[in-house]
Amino acid sequence: MIAALIGLIGVLVGVFLSQVFTMAHESRAKRLDALVSIVAASGRMIGAYERLFELFEGGTSPPLHEDRVVQVTTERLSAHTQWREARARLEILLADDAQLHAIVDDFEVIRADATRWARAYFQTGEAFNFADYAETQLKAWEGMKATRQSLILAARHRAANDSRWLMRLPVRRRQVQQ
């Protein structure tokens, strides 16, 4: 009778621990996905603004109805949507990481600066003079790239901290060493 009771308690503890580890693993995977999403979205944002910049390489402003302008505009809007979704996921799943949020906020400020010159083009079309915004564009582009690197480092740090407890488990340590 006592042996059966001890066995039952052992099974219940095992089930409980299994559930705890499964929930922890799923939570960690969601946080990691949020980190990857925000870094990917920042890269896509930078790429969208690079393609927008490329429209002005000839020294003139192309008409807004031109196919390549429509494609760049569509890509930019899609990149903005992806950025907002990734940021929302990060704010929900990693609400406790002040450093990460500060970097994301920095990127957002710089992205808003980039939007100002893009918006000026979309409002004026062919009358847009890129030379008036060249310095602003360059600062925004360099700022987004530098902030993205900070974001990558912060994401790496957070991912390493999230998995630190896993490395303490004896079974996990043996598997990693093999």
PyMOL commands that set and color helices and strands:
alter all, ss='L'
color gray80, all
select helices_A, chain A and resi 2-54+67-93+98-127+130-132+134-167+170-177
alter helices_A, ss='H'
color red, helices_A
deselect
rebuild
show_as cartoon
